């Protein structure tokens, strides 16, 4: 039973993308592709062949599988609820570096093809990750100060509800900053557009131009699972200790991820993809927001 939330997260990851797409369709007045579109796409892809570029090596062959494996391990160490999963004692840095390892293998798989477009997308992907990292570690520092713990389970184990009364501004600022990180790390608008077909504006999609069949299915599923994990982290960091059974917090985290998916869909409906040269300013603003929240907490704790 302790591993049931991990299985649920693995099964529900494609549904997150479906909620985003249906939210966008609602705002556009369309019927939408349906909540389960990604499930059908993955089922079709695993039945197809995997053509290989003549310039690629074994790195390109194993990169999608290793990237997905790293993301699955991150899902396994995530503390879905107090007392439900012992791996929640892992450090928060380990969780995010597992997600970074998944991205690293996607990047080197793209570079291994020798494609100019995939190299361009990989370069932009790495640049955004480098700009996100300072804001992420400021948020982790804030959570460590708030909870007095550096483990992932301790940070997300639920703090006293009265902290929302005394430090609500800091918590909101940290939440806003992490939501921006989520959009960037998930390659969503305004940083990237997962539906784009313009090579010169691609970032994440440019890295997977040579992937097909099961390899592409691994990449699409891994991306959906990574987005779900980031959304779960956002919900868990804003959720105080709930008075109830050990499953109460787990239900709340999964319900909160659905609300985050709706929020992502709303953002993509009301905003357009920004110019590439302007997006680093948003990430810098996220860093400053996280720093401000941490300073306010340190001053009024």
Phi and psi in degrees as GROMACS dihedral restraints (atoms count N, CA, C in turn):
[ dihedral_restraints ]
;  ai    aj    ak    al  type     phi  dphi    fc
    3     4     5     6     1   -65.3    20    10
    4     5     6     7     1   -26.5    20    10
    6     7     8     9     1   -97.1    20    10
    7     8     9    10     1     3.8    20    10
    9    10    11    12     1   -61.5    20    10
   10    11    12    13     1   -41.2    20    10
   12    13    14    15     1   -62.5    20    10
   13    14    15    16     1   -32.6    20    10
   15    16    17    18     1   -66.2    20    10
   16    17    18    19     1   -43.1    20    10
   18    19    20    21     1   -64.5    20    10
   19    20    21    22     1   -41.5    20    10
   21    22    23    24     1   -62.5    20    10
   22    23    24    25     1   -41.4    20    10
   24    25    26    27     1   -63.3    20    10
   25    26    27    28     1   -41.8    20    10
   27    28    29    30     1   -63.5    20    10
   28    29    30    31     1   -36.7    20    10
   30    31    32    33     1   -79.3    20    10
   31    32    33    34     1   -31.6    20    10
   33    34    35    36     1   -91.4    20    10
   34    35    36    37     1    -7.1    20    10
   36    37    38    39     1   -55.0    20    10
   37    38    39    40     1   -46.5    20    10
   39    40    41    42     1   -64.8    20    10
   40    41    42    43     1   -23.0    20    10
   42    43    44    45     1   -67.6    20    10
   43    44    45    46     1   -28.5    20    10
   45    46    47    48     1   -58.5    20    10
   46    47    48    49     1   -46.2    20    10
   48    49    50    51     1   -64.2    20    10
   49    50    51    52     1   -34.8    20    10
   51    52    53    54     1   -65.0    20    10
   52    53    54    55     1   -38.9    20    10
   54    55    56    57     1   -65.3    20    10
   55    56    57    58     1   -41.1    20    10
   57    58    59    60     1   -61.1    20    10
   58    59    60    61     1   -47.1    20    10
   60    61    62    63     1   -65.1    20    10
   61    62    63    64     1   -39.4    20    10
   63    64    65    66     1   -69.5    20    10
   64    65    66    67     1   -33.5    20    10
   66    67    68    69     1   -64.9    20    10
   67    68    69    70     1   -43.1    20    10
   69    70    71    72     1   -63.6    20    10
   70    71    72    73     1   -39.6    20    10
   72    73    74    75     1   -64.7    20    10
   73    74    75    76     1   -38.3    20    10
   75    76    77    78     1   -61.3    20    10
   76    77    78    79     1   -44.9    20    10
   78    79    80    81     1   -69.5    20    10
   79    80    81    82     1   -27.4    20    10
   81    82    83    84     1   -88.9    20    10
   82    83    84    85     1    -3.2    20    10
   84    85    86    87     1    73.5    20    10
   85    86    87    88     1    27.1    20    10
   87    88    89    90     1  -109.8    20    10
   88    89    90    91     1   167.0    20    10
   90    91    92    93     1   -73.3    20    10
   91    92    93    94     1   -36.9    20    10
   93    94    95    96     1    90.4    20    10
   94    95    96    97     1   162.4    20    10
   96    97    98    99     1   -79.0    20    10
   97    98    99   100     1    -8.9    20    10
   99   100   101   102     1    99.5    20    10
  100   101   102   103     1   156.1    20    10
  102   103   104   105     1   -70.0    20    10
  103   104   105   106     1   -24.4    20    10
  105   106   107   108     1  -108.9    20    10
  106   107   108   109     1    21.8    20    10
  108   109   110   111     1   -60.1    20    10
  109   110   111   112     1   -44.1    20    10
  111   112   113   114     1   -64.8    20    10
  112   113   114   115     1   -32.7    20    10
  114   115   116   117     1   -59.9    20    10
  115   116   117   118     1   -45.3    20    10
  117   118   119   120     1   -67.0    20    10
  118   119   120   121     1   -37.9    20    10
  120   121   122   123     1   -64.4    20    10
  121   122   123   124     1   -42.9    20    10
  123   124   125   126     1   -64.0    20    10
  124   125   126   127     1   -39.9    20    10
  126   127   128   129     1   -63.2    20    10
  127   128   129   130     1   -37.6    20    10
  129   130   131   132     1   -71.8    20    10
  130   131   132   133     1   -38.8    20    10
  132   133   134   135     1   -66.9    20    10
  133   134   135   136     1   -38.0    20    10
  135   136   137   138     1   -68.0    20    10
  136   137   138   139     1   -15.4    20    10
  138   139   140   141     1   -90.0    20    10
  139   140   141   142     1    -7.9    20    10
  141   142   143   144     1   -95.0    20    10
  142   143   144   145     1   170.5    20    10
  144   145   146   147     1   -85.6    20    10
  145   146   147   148     1   168.2    20    10
  147   148   149   150     1  -117.5    20    10
  148   149   150   151     1    88.8    20    10
  150   151   152   153     1   -66.2    20    10
  151   152   153   154     1   148.0    20    10
  153   154   155   156     1  -119.0    20    10
  154   155   156   157     1   140.6    20    10
  156   157   158   159     1   -70.1    20    10
  157   158   159   160     1   144.7    20    10
  159   160   161   162     1   -69.2    20    10
  160   161   162   163     1   -17.3    20    10
  162   163   164   165     1   -95.5    20    10
  163   164   165   166     1    -5.7    20    10
  165   166   167   168     1   -87.3    20    10
  166   167   168   169     1   163.3    20    10
  168   169   170   171     1  -121.9    20    10
  169   170   171   172     1  -165.7    20    10
  171   172   173   174     1   -64.7    20    10
  172   173   174   175     1   -21.5    20    10
  174   175   176   177     1   -61.0    20    10
  175   176   177   178     1   -44.3    20    10
  177   178   179   180     1   -64.0    20    10
  178   179   180   181     1   -33.4    20    10
  180   181   182   183     1   -68.4    20    10
  181   182   183   184     1   -41.3    20    10
  183   184   185   186     1   -94.5    20    10
  184   185   186   187     1   -14.7    20    10
  186   187   188   189     1   -57.4    20    10
  187   188   189   190     1   -47.9    20    10
  189   190   191   192     1   -60.9    20    10
  190   191   192   193     1   -41.9    20    10
  192   193   194   195     1   -67.8    20    10
  193   194   195   196     1   -42.4    20    10
  195   196   197   198     1   -67.3    20    10
  196   197   198   199     1   -38.9    20    10
  198   199   200   201     1   -61.1    20    10
  199   200   201   202     1   -44.6    20    10
  201   202   203   204     1   -65.8    20    10
  202   203   204   205     1   -39.5    20    10
  204   205   206   207     1   -61.4    20    10
  205   206   207   208     1   -41.9    20    10
  207   208   209   210     1   -62.8    20    10
  208   209   210   211     1   -39.2    20    10
  210   211   212   213     1   -68.0    20    10
  211   212   213   214     1   -38.2    20    10
  213   214   215   216     1   -65.6    20    10
  214   215   216   217     1   -37.3    20    10
  216   217   218   219     1   -65.4    20    10
  217   218   219   220     1   -38.6    20    10
  219   220   221   222     1   -61.2    20    10
  220   221   222   223     1   -39.7    20    10
  222   223   224   225     1   -64.8    20    10
  223   224   225   226     1   -32.7    20    10
  225   226   227   228     1   -71.8    20    10
  226   227   228   229     1   -31.7    20    10
  228   229   230   231     1   -90.2    20    10
  229   230   231   232     1    -7.8    20    10
  231   232   233   234     1   -71.1    20    10
  232   233   234   235     1   132.2    20    10
  234   235   236   237     1   -81.8    20    10
  235   236   237   238     1    92.6    20    10
  237   238   239   240     1   -70.3    20    10
  238   239   240   241     1   -20.0    20    10
  240   241   242   243     1  -170.2    20    10
  241   242   243   244     1   153.7    20    10
  243   244   245   246     1   -64.1    20    10
  244   245   246   247     1   127.7    20    10
  246   247   248   249     1    80.7    20    10
  247   248   249   250     1    -0.3    20    10
  249   250   251   252     1   -92.2    20    10
  250   251   252   253     1   -24.8    20    10
  252   253   254   255     1  -148.6    20    10
  253   254   255   256     1   110.9    20    10
  255   256   257   258     1   -59.5    20    10
  256   257   258   259     1   -32.5    20    10
  258   259   260   261     1   -61.0    20    10
  259   260   261   262     1    -7.5    20    10
  261   262   263   264     1   -61.7    20    10
  262   263   264   265     1   -12.0    20    10
  264   265   266   267     1   -74.2    20    10
  265   266   267   268     1    -7.3    20    10
  267   268   269   270     1   -62.9    20    10
  268   269   270   271     1   154.4    20    10
  270   271   272   273     1   -71.4    20    10
  271   272   273   274     1   154.4    20    10
  273   274   275   276     1   -65.3    20    10
  274   275   276   277     1   -34.5    20    10
  276   277   278   279     1   -61.8    20    10
  277   278   279   280     1   -38.3    20    10
  279   280   281   282     1   -61.3    20    10
  280   281   282   283     1   -42.4    20    10
  282   283   284   285     1   -58.9    20    10
  283   284   285   286     1   -48.5    20    10
  285   286   287   288     1   -75.0    20    10
  286   287   288   289     1   -30.3    20    10
  288   289   290   291     1   -75.8    20    10
  289   290   291   292     1   -22.8    20    10
  291   292   293   294     1   -66.4    20    10
  292   293   294   295     1   -43.0    20    10
  294   295   296   297     1   -64.1    20    10
  295   296   297   298     1   -37.9    20    10
  297   298   299   300     1   -66.7    20    10
  298   299   300   301     1   -34.8    20    10
  300   301   302   303     1   -63.7    20    10
  301   302   303   304     1   -39.2    20    10
  303   304   305   306     1   -60.3    20    10
  304   305   306   307     1   -42.3    20    10
  306   307   308   309     1   -67.7    20    10
  307   308   309   310     1   -38.4    20    10
  309   310   311   312     1   -57.9    20    10
  310   311   312   313     1   -45.1    20    10
  312   313   314   315     1   -70.4    20    10
  313   314   315   316     1   -31.0    20    10
  315   316   317   318     1   -65.2    20    10
  316   317   318   319     1   -39.6    20    10
  318   319   320   321     1   -66.7    20    10
  319   320   321   322     1   -47.6    20    10
  321   322   323   324     1   -70.7    20    10
  322   323   324   325     1   -27.5    20    10
  324   325   326   327     1   -65.7    20    10
  325   326   327   328     1   -37.9    20    10
  327   328   329   330     1   -68.0    20    10
  328   329   330   331     1   -42.0    20    10
  330   331   332   333     1   -67.3    20    10
  331   332   333   334     1   -29.1    20    10
  333   334   335   336     1   -68.5    20    10
  334   335   336   337     1   -19.5    20    10
  336   337   338   339     1   -74.0    20    10
  337   338   339   340     1   -21.9    20    10
  339   340   341   342     1    76.9    20    10
  340   341   342   343     1    14.5    20    10
  342   343   344   345     1   -85.7    20    10
  343   344   345   346     1   136.1    20    10
  345   346   347   348     1   -67.0    20    10
  346   347   348   349     1   -40.4    20    10
  348   349   350   351     1   -66.5    20    10
  349   350   351   352     1   -42.2    20    10
  351   352   353   354     1   -68.6    20    10
  352   353   354   355     1   -35.0    20    10
  354   355   356   357     1   -64.0    20    10
  355   356   357   358     1   -39.7    20    10
  357   358   359   360     1   -63.4    20    10
  358   359   360   361     1   -44.8    20    10
  360   361   362   363     1   -64.0    20    10
  361   362   363   364     1   -39.9    20    10
  363   364   365   366     1   -63.6    20    10
  364   365   366   367     1   -39.5    20    10
  366   367   368   369     1   -62.9    20    10
  367   368   369   370     1   -44.1    20    10
  369   370   371   372     1   -67.8    20    10
  370   371   372   373     1   -38.8    20    10
  372   373   374   375     1   -61.3    20    10
  373   374   375   376     1   -44.8    20    10
  375   376   377   378     1   -66.8    20    10
  376   377   378   379     1   -37.5    20    10
  378   379   380   381     1   -62.4    20    10
  379   380   381   382     1   -45.4    20    10
  381   382   383   384     1   -63.8    20    10
  382   383   384   385     1   -39.7    20    10
  384   385   386   387     1   -63.2    20    10
  385   386   387   388     1   -39.2    20    10
  387   388   389   390     1   -66.0    20    10
  388   389   390   391     1   -35.0    20    10
  390   391   392   393     1   -75.9    20    10
  391   392   393   394     1   -27.7    20    10
  393   394   395   396     1   -76.1    20    10
  394   395   396   397     1   -34.0    20    10
  396   397   398   399     1   -56.6    20    10
  397   398   399   400     1   -44.5    20    10
  399   400   401   402     1   -59.8    20    10
  400   401   402   403     1   -43.5    20    10
  402   403   404   405     1   -63.3    20    10
  403   404   405   406     1   -38.3    20    10
  405   406   407   408     1   -63.0    20    10
  406   407   408   409     1   -44.0    20    10
  408   409   410   411     1   -74.4    20    10
  409   410   411   412     1   -25.9    20    10
  411   412   413   414     1   -65.6    20    10
  412   413   414   415     1   -41.8    20    10
  414   415   416   417     1   -64.1    20    10
  415   416   417   418     1   -41.6    20    10
  417   418   419   420     1   -63.3    20    10
  418   419   420   421     1   -38.4    20    10
  420   421   422   423     1   -62.5    20    10
  421   422   423   424     1   -41.3    20    10
  423   424   425   426     1   -61.4    20    10
  424   425   426   427     1   -44.5    20    10
  426   427   428   429     1   -65.5    20    10
  427   428   429   430     1   -35.1    20    10
  429   430   431   432     1   -65.3    20    10
  430   431   432   433     1   -40.3    20    10
  432   433   434   435     1   -67.1    20    10
  433   434   435   436     1   -37.6    20    10
  435   436   437   438     1   -70.4    20    10
  436   437   438   439     1   -41.8    20    10
  438   439   440   441     1  -101.3    20    10
  439   440   441   442     1   -15.7    20    10
  441   442   443   444     1    72.5    20    10
  442   443   444   445     1    22.7    20    10
  444   445   446   447     1  -138.2    20    10
  445   446   447   448     1   150.1    20    10
  447   448   449   450     1  -110.2    20    10
  448   449   450   451     1    -3.0    20    10
  450   451   452   453     1   -81.8    20    10
  451   452   453   454     1   154.9    20    10
  453   454   455   456     1   -64.2    20    10
  454   455   456   457     1   -42.0    20    10
  456   457   458   459     1   -64.7    20    10
  457   458   459   460     1   -36.1    20    10
  459   460   461   462     1   -70.0    20    10
  460   461   462   463     1   -40.9    20    10
  462   463   464   465     1   -65.8    20    10
  463   464   465   466     1   -37.7    20    10
  465   466   467   468     1  -107.5    20    10
  466   467   468   469     1    14.8    20    10
  468   469   470   471     1   -78.9    20    10
  469   470   471   472     1    -4.1    20    10
  471   472   473   474     1    98.0    20    10
  472   473   474   475     1   112.2    20    10
  474   475   476   477     1   -93.5    20    10
  475   476   477   478     1   175.5    20    10
  477   478   479   480     1   -65.3    20    10
  478   479   480   481     1   135.1    20    10
  480   481   482   483     1   -58.1    20    10
  481   482   483   484     1   -24.3    20    10
  483   484   485   486     1   -67.2    20    10
  484   485   486   487     1   -18.3    20    10
  486   487   488   489     1   -63.4    20    10
  487   488   489   490     1   -28.0    20    10
  489   490   491   492     1   -68.1    20    10
  490   491   492   493     1   -27.1    20    10
  492   493   494   495     1   -75.0    20    10
  493   494   495   496     1   -40.5    20    10
  495   496   497   498     1   -89.7    20    10
  496   497   498   499     1   -28.7    20    10
  498   499   500   501     1  -129.2    20    10
  499   500   501   502     1    34.3    20    10
  501   502   503   504     1   -62.5    20    10
  502   503   504   505     1   -38.2    20    10
  504   505   506   507     1   -63.9    20    10
  505   506   507   508     1   -44.7    20    10
  507   508   509   510     1   -63.3    20    10
  508   509   510   511     1   -41.2    20    10
  510   511   512   513     1   -66.1    20    10
  511   512   513   514     1   -40.8    20    10
  513   514   515   516     1   -65.8    20    10
  514   515   516   517     1   -43.1    20    10
  516   517   518   519     1   -63.4    20    10
  517   518   519   520     1   -41.4    20    10
  519   520   521   522     1   -65.2    20    10
  520   521   522   523     1   -38.4    20    10
  522   523   524   525     1   -65.5    20    10
  523   524   525   526     1   -42.3    20    10
  525   526   527   528     1   -63.6    20    10
  526   527   528   529     1   -44.0    20    10
  528   529   530   531     1   -61.4    20    10
  529   530   531   532     1   -43.1    20    10
  531   532   533   534     1   -70.7    20    10
  532   533   534   535     1   -30.7    20    10
  534   535   536   537     1   -63.8    20    10
  535   536   537   538     1   -38.3    20    10
  537   538   539   540     1   -63.9    20    10
  538   539   540   541     1   -41.4    20    10
  540   541   542   543     1   -60.8    20    10
  541   542   543   544     1   -42.1    20    10
  543   544   545   546     1   -59.0    20    10
  544   545   546   547     1   -44.7    20    10
  546   547   548   549     1   -63.1    20    10
  547   548   549   550     1   -39.1    20    10
  549   550   551   552     1   -71.1    20    10
  550   551   552   553     1   -48.2    20    10
  552   553   554   555     1   -68.0    20    10
  553   554   555   556     1   -24.0    20    10
  555   556   557   558     1   -93.5    20    10
  556   557   558   559     1     2.5    20    10
  558   559   560   561     1    58.2    20    10
  559   560   561   562     1    49.7    20    10
  561   562   563   564     1  -109.2    20    10
  562   563   564   565     1   168.3    20    10
  564   565   566   567     1   -62.1    20    10
  565   566   567   568     1   139.4    20    10
  567   568   569   570     1   -92.2    20    10
  568   569   570   571     1     6.3    20    10
  570   571   572   573     1   -84.5    20    10
  571   572   573   574     1   -39.4    20    10
  573   574   575   576     1  -150.7    20    10
  574   575   576   577     1   163.5    20    10
  576   577   578   579     1  -124.2    20    10
  577   578   579   580     1   110.8    20    10
  579   580   581   582     1   -66.0    20    10
  580   581   582   583     1   -13.0    20    10
  582   583   584   585     1   -98.4    20    10
  583   584   585   586     1     1.8    20    10
  585   586   587   588     1   -71.2    20    10
  586   587   588   589     1   151.5    20    10
  588   589   590   591     1  -128.2    20    10
  589   590   591   592     1    15.4    20    10
  591   592   593   594     1   -96.0    20    10
  592   593   594   595     1   111.3    20    10
  594   595   596   597     1   -59.1    20    10
  595   596   597   598     1   -36.1    20    10
  597   598   599   600     1   -71.4    20    10
  598   599   600   601     1   -16.9    20    10
  600   601   602   603     1  -107.9    20    10
  601   602   603   604     1    -1.2    20    10
  603   604   605   606     1   -71.4    20    10
  604   605   606   607     1   149.0    20    10
  606   607   608   609     1  -125.8    20    10
  607   608   609   610     1   -80.6    20    10
  609   610   611   612     1   -66.4    20    10
  610   611   612   613     1   -44.3    20    10
  612   613   614   615     1   -63.0    20    10
  613   614   615   616     1   -28.5    20    10
  615   616   617   618     1   -66.4    20    10
  616   617   618   619     1   -26.0    20    10
  618   619   620   621     1   -78.0    20    10
  619   620   621   622     1   -13.3    20    10
  621   622   623   624     1  -117.0    20    10
  622   623   624   625     1    22.0    20    10
  624   625   626   627     1   -63.9    20    10
  625   626   627   628     1   -31.5    20    10
  627   628   629   630     1   -92.9    20    10
  628   629   630   631     1    -0.9    20    10
  630   631   632   633     1   -91.0    20    10
  631   632   633   634     1   144.1    20    10
  633   634   635   636     1  -153.3    20    10
  634   635   636   637     1   170.0    20    10
  636   637   638   639     1    60.9    20    10
  637   638   639   640     1  -141.9    20    10
  639   640   641   642     1   -58.8    20    10
  640   641   642   643     1   -32.7    20    10
  642   643   644   645     1   -60.7    20    10
  643   644   645   646     1   -45.7    20    10
  645   646   647   648     1   -67.3    20    10
  646   647   648   649     1   -35.1    20    10
  648   649   650   651     1   -62.4    20    10
  649   650   651   652     1   -42.1    20    10
  651   652   653   654     1   -59.7    20    10
  652   653   654   655     1   -42.9    20    10
  654   655   656   657     1   -66.9    20    10
  655   656   657   658     1   -45.7    20    10
  657   658   659   660     1   -65.2    20    10
  658   659   660   661     1   -41.8    20    10
  660   661   662   663     1   -68.8    20    10
  661   662   663   664     1   -41.6    20    10
  663   664   665   666     1   -61.5    20    10
  664   665   666   667     1   -38.6    20    10
  666   667   668   669     1   -65.2    20    10
  667   668   669   670     1   -41.8    20    10
  669   670   671   672     1   -64.9    20    10
  670   671   672   673     1   -41.5    20    10
  672   673   674   675     1   -67.0    20    10
  673   674   675   676     1   -39.4    20    10
  675   676   677   678     1   -63.3    20    10
  676   677   678   679     1   -40.3    20    10
  678   679   680   681     1   -64.2    20    10
  679   680   681   682     1   -41.0    20    10
  681   682   683   684     1   -62.4    20    10
  682   683   684   685     1   -41.4    20    10
  684   685   686   687     1   -65.6    20    10
  685   686   687   688     1   -40.4    20    10
  687   688   689   690     1   -65.7    20    10
  688   689   690   691     1   -39.5    20    10
  690   691   692   693     1   -64.9    20    10
  691   692   693   694     1   -40.3    20    10
  693   694   695   696     1   -64.1    20    10
  694   695   696   697     1   -38.7    20    10
  696   697   698   699     1   -63.5    20    10
  697   698   699   700     1   -42.5    20    10
  699   700   701   702     1   -60.9    20    10
  700   701   702   703     1   -44.9    20    10
  702   703   704   705     1   -65.3    20    10
  703   704   705   706     1   -44.7    20    10
  705   706   707   708     1   -65.1    20    10
  706   707   708   709     1   -35.5    20    10
  708   709   710   711     1   -72.6    20    10
  709   710   711   712     1   -22.0    20    10
  711   712   713   714     1   -98.0    20    10
  712   713   714   715     1    -4.6    20    10
  714   715   716   717     1   -96.4    20    10
  715   716   717   718     1   117.7    20    10
  717   718   719   720     1   -74.5    20    10
  718   719   720   721     1   178.2    20    10
  720   721   722   723     1   -65.4    20    10
  721   722   723   724     1   124.8    20    10
  723   724   725   726     1   -97.9    20    10
  724   725   726   727     1   130.7    20    10
  726   727   728   729     1   -79.7    20    10
  727   728   729   730     1   104.5    20    10
  729   730   731   732     1   175.5    20    10
  730   731   732   733     1  -165.3    20    10
  732   733   734   735     1   -70.8    20    10
  733   734   735   736     1   172.7    20    10
  735   736   737   738     1   -68.4    20    10
  736   737   738   739     1   -19.0    20    10
  738   739   740   741     1   -86.9    20    10
  739   740   741   742     1   -14.2    20    10
  741   742   743   744     1   -59.8    20    10
  742   743   744   745     1   -45.3    20    10
  744   745   746   747     1   -66.9    20    10
  745   746   747   748     1   -36.0    20    10
  747   748   749   750     1   -62.8    20    10
  748   749   750   751     1   -45.5    20    10
  750   751   752   753     1   -61.2    20    10
  751   752   753   754     1   -40.0    20    10
  753   754   755   756     1   -66.1    20    10
  754   755   756   757     1   -38.5    20    10
  756   757   758   759     1   -65.4    20    10
  757   758   759   760     1   -45.2    20    10
  759   760   761   762     1   -66.9    20    10
  760   761   762   763     1   -38.8    20    10
  762   763   764   765     1   -65.5    20    10
  763   764   765   766     1   -37.6    20    10
  765   766   767   768     1   -66.1    20    10
  766   767   768   769     1   -34.8    20    10
  768   769   770   771     1   -63.5    20    10
  769   770   771   772     1   -34.1    20    10
  771   772   773   774     1   -64.5    20    10
  772   773   774   775     1   -39.3    20    10
  774   775   776   777     1   -67.2    20    10
  775   776   777   778     1   -36.6    20    10
  777   778   779   780     1   -64.3    20    10
  778   779   780   781     1   -39.0    20    10
  780   781   782   783     1   -61.0    20    10
  781   782   783   784     1   -40.7    20    10
  783   784   785   786     1   -63.7    20    10
  784   785   786   787     1   -41.4    20    10
  786   787   788   789     1   -62.1    20    10
  787   788   789   790     1   -40.6    20    10
  789   790   791   792     1   -62.5    20    10
  790   791   792   793     1   -42.3    20    10
  792   793   794   795     1   -63.4    20    10
  793   794   795   796     1   -37.7    20    10
  795   796   797   798     1   -65.1    20    10
  796   797   798   799     1   -44.3    20    10
  798   799   800   801     1   -59.9    20    10
  799   800   801   802     1   -44.1    20    10
  801   802   803   804     1   -69.9    20    10
  802   803   804   805     1   -20.7    20    10
  804   805   806   807     1   -83.2    20    10
  805   806   807   808     1   -30.4    20    10
  807   808   809   810     1  -103.7    20    10
  808   809   810   811     1    -7.9    20    10
  810   811   812   813     1  -123.2    20    10
  811   812   813   814     1   153.7    20    10
  813   814   815   816     1  -104.7    20    10
  814   815   816   817     1   160.6    20    10
  816   817   818   819     1   -66.0    20    10
  817   818   819   820     1   129.2    20    10
  819   820   821   822     1   -82.3    20    10
  820   821   822   823     1   161.0    20    10
  822   823   824   825     1   -61.9    20    10
  823   824   825   826     1   146.0    20    10
  825   826   827   828     1   -57.5    20    10
  826   827   828   829     1   -38.5    20    10
  828   829   830   831     1   -72.2    20    10
  829   830   831   832     1   -16.5    20    10
  831   832   833   834     1   -94.1    20    10
  832   833   834   835     1   -19.2    20    10
  834   835   836   837     1   -64.0    20    10
  835   836   837   838     1   -33.7    20    10
  837   838   839   840     1   -59.6    20    10
  838   839   840   841     1   -26.3    20    10
  840   841   842   843     1   -66.2    20    10
  841   842   843   844     1   -36.1    20    10
  843   844   845   846     1   -66.1    20    10
  844   845   846   847     1   -41.4    20    10
  846   847   848   849     1   -67.1    20    10
  847   848   849   850     1   -35.4    20    10
  849   850   851   852     1   -65.9    20    10
  850   851   852   853     1   -38.9    20    10
  852   853   854   855     1   -64.0    20    10
  853   854   855   856     1   -36.9    20    10
  855   856   857   858     1   -63.9    20    10
  856   857   858   859     1   -40.1    20    10
  858   859   860   861     1   -62.8    20    10
  859   860   861   862     1   -45.9    20    10
  861   862   863   864     1   -64.6    20    10
  862   863   864   865     1   -35.5    20    10
  864   865   866   867     1   -64.6    20    10
  865   866   867   868     1   -43.6    20    10
  867   868   869   870     1   -65.1    20    10
  868   869   870   871     1   -40.8    20    10
  870   871   872   873     1   -63.9    20    10
  871   872   873   874     1   -42.6    20    10
  873   874   875   876     1   -62.4    20    10
  874   875   876   877     1   -43.9    20    10
  876   877   878   879     1   -61.4    20    10
  877   878   879   880     1   -40.5    20    10
  879   880   881   882     1   -68.1    20    10
  880   881   882   883     1   -40.8    20    10
  882   883   884   885     1   -64.3    20    10
  883   884   885   886     1   -41.3    20    10
  885   886   887   888     1   -63.5    20    10
  886   887   888   889     1   -38.9    20    10
  888   889   890   891     1   -64.9    20    10
  889   890   891   892     1   -43.1    20    10
  891   892   893   894     1   -65.3    20    10
  892   893   894   895     1   -32.6    20    10
  894   895   896   897     1   -77.1    20    10
  895   896   897   898     1   -33.8    20    10
  897   898   899   900     1  -117.4    20    10
  898   899   900   901     1    17.7    20    10
